[in-house]
């Protein structure tokens, strides 16, 4: 089957921050691309035993962005969403979930760009050990890439669309 959503990987190698953010942006775009052209019903369709949906993945990543960049890095206590689950709140349309994700991404990127040194420790330690902003970027990139893979599979099951 031919790939129908293929995107090239970033070629940004200008510096640590720009390269890290380029790869995180690429992963985020891959997730969002999987939602393109689908109906509300398709985005909420459960196709695996875990109950994971495309819209649920986007919601989960929105909460993760707020937790890791807003709460842990920026130290904004109101950004701690508590449970970072995949259950889309009742009454939240697909349009709203996707807009919330875009807003969370913009806020996260602003937090990262405001940090002078990526080796700076987070405002709140995630768990028992302090981590750097660099570590959080790497963690969120790996988390987003992992879920982009899930989104690839779900999208292919919905309508046969493939690619990254």
C-alpha positions as CSV (number, residue, x, y, z in Angstrom):
1,X,0.0,0.0,0.0
2,X,1.4,3.4,-0.9
3,X,1.9,5.9,1.8
4,X,-0.6,8.8,1.4
5,X,0.4,11.1,4.3
6,X,4.2,10.9,4.1
7,X,6.1,13.9,5.4
8,X,9.9,14.4,5.4
9,X,11.8,14.4,8.7
10,X,13.2,17.8,9.8
11,X,16.6,18.8,8.5
12,X,17.1,21.4,11.1
13,X,20.5,21.1,12.7
14,X,21.1,24.8,13.7
15,X,21.4,24.2,17.4
16,X,20.2,22.0,20.3
17,X,17.0,23.9,21.0
18,X,16.0,24.4,17.4
19,X,16.7,20.8,16.5
20,X,14.9,19.4,19.5
21,X,11.9,21.6,18.9
22,X,11.9,20.7,15.2
23,X,11.7,17.0,15.9
24,X,9.0,17.6,18.6
25,X,7.0,19.7,16.1
26,X,7.4,16.9,13.5
27,X,6.0,14.3,15.9
28,X,3.1,16.6,16.9
29,X,2.3,17.3,13.2
30,X,2.3,13.6,12.5
31,X,-0.4,13.1,15.2
32,X,-2.6,15.9,14.0
33,X,-2.2,14.8,10.3
34,X,-3.9,11.5,11.3
35,X,-7.0,13.4,12.1
36,X,-7.3,15.3,8.8
37,X,-10.4,14.8,6.9
38,X,-12.1,12.5,9.4
39,X,-15.6,12.9,10.8
40,X,-16.3,13.3,14.5
41,X,-17.5,9.7,14.6
42,X,-14.3,8.4,12.9
43,X,-12.2,10.4,15.4
44,X,-14.0,8.8,18.3
45,X,-14.2,5.3,16.8
46,X,-12.9,2.6,19.1
47,X,-10.9,0.0,17.1
48,X,-8.7,-1.6,19.8
49,X,-9.5,-3.4,23.0
50,X,-7.8,-0.6,25.1
51,X,-10.5,1.8,23.9
52,X,-7.9,4.2,22.4
53,X,-9.3,6.6,19.8
54,X,-7.6,9.2,17.6
55,X,-9.3,12.0,19.5
56,X,-8.4,10.4,22.8
57,X,-4.7,10.4,21.8
58,X,-4.9,14.1,21.0
59,X,-6.6,14.8,24.3
60,X,-4.0,12.8,26.2
61,X,-1.1,14.6,24.4
62,X,-2.7,18.0,25.2
63,X,-2.8,17.1,28.9
64,X,0.8,15.8,28.7
65,X,2.0,19.1,27.1
66,X,0.4,21.1,29.9
67,X,1.8,18.8,32.6
68,X,5.4,18.5,31.4
69,X,5.9,22.1,30.1
70,X,3.4,24.1,32.0
71,X,3.6,22.4,35.3
72,X,7.0,20.8,35.6
73,X,9.1,23.2,33.5
74,X,7.3,26.5,34.0
75,X,6.1,25.8,37.6
76,X,2.5,26.8,37.0
77,X,0.5,24.7,39.5
78,X,-2.8,25.3,37.6
79,X,-1.3,23.5,34.6
80,X,-1.3,20.1,36.5
81,X,-4.2,18.3,34.9
82,X,-4.0,15.4,37.4
83,X,-4.8,12.3,35.5
84,X,-3.4,12.4,32.0
85,X,-5.9,10.0,30.4
86,X,-7.3,9.5,27.0
87,X,-11.0,10.0,27.8
88,X,-12.3,13.1,26.0
89,X,-14.5,15.1,28.3
90,X,-18.2,15.0,27.5
91,X,-19.3,17.8,25.4
92,X,-15.8,18.5,23.9
93,X,-16.1,18.5,20.1
94,X,-13.2,17.2,17.9
95,X,-12.7,20.8,16.8
96,X,-12.2,21.9,20.5
97,X,-9.9,19.0,21.3
98,X,-7.7,19.8,18.3
99,X,-7.7,23.6,19.1
100,X,-6.8,22.8,22.7
101,X,-3.8,20.7,21.5
102,X,-2.6,23.6,19.2
103,X,-2.9,26.0,22.2
104,X,-1.0,23.6,24.5
105,X,1.7,23.2,21.8
106,X,2.1,27.0,21.5
107,X,2.3,27.4,25.2
108,X,4.8,24.6,25.5
109,X,7.0,26.1,22.8
110,X,6.9,29.5,24.5
111,X,8.0,27.9,27.8
112,X,11.0,26.2,26.1
113,X,12.0,29.3,24.2
114,X,12.0,31.3,27.4
115,X,14.5,29.0,29.1
116,X,18.1,30.3,28.6
117,X,19.8,26.9,29.2
118,X,18.2,23.6,28.4
119,X,20.2,22.1,31.3
120,X,18.1,24.2,33.7
121,X,16.3,21.9,36.2
122,X,12.5,21.8,36.0
123,X,10.6,24.0,38.5
124,X,9.0,20.9,40.0
125,X,10.8,17.5,39.9
126,X,8.9,14.8,38.1
127,X,9.0,12.0,40.7
128,X,11.9,11.7,43.1
129,X,14.6,13.1,40.8
130,X,15.1,16.6,39.3
131,X,15.3,16.6,35.6
132,X,16.4,19.2,33.1
133,X,14.3,21.0,30.4
134,X,16.4,19.0,27.9
135,X,15.2,15.8,29.4
136,X,11.5,17.0,29.3
137,X,11.8,17.8,25.6
138,X,13.3,14.4,24.9
139,X,10.6,12.7,27.0
140,X,7.8,14.6,25.3
141,X,9.2,13.9,21.9
142,X,9.4,10.1,22.7
143,X,5.9,10.2,24.2
144,X,4.5,12.0,21.1
145,X,6.3,9.7,18.6
146,X,4.9,6.7,20.4
147,X,1.4,8.0,20.2
148,X,1.9,9.0,16.6
149,X,2.6,5.3,15.9
150,X,-0.7,4.4,17.6
151,X,-2.4,7.1,15.5
152,X,-0.9,5.6,12.3
153,X,-2.4,2.2,13.1
154,X,-5.8,3.7,14.0
155,X,-6.0,5.8,10.9
156,X,-5.1,2.9,8.7
157,X,-7.9,0.9,10.3
158,X,-10.4,3.7,9.8
159,X,-9.8,4.4,6.1
160,X,-6.6,2.8,4.9
161,X,-4.6,6.1,5.0
162,X,-0.9,5.5,5.8
163,X,2.3,7.4,6.2
164,X,3.9,9.6,8.7
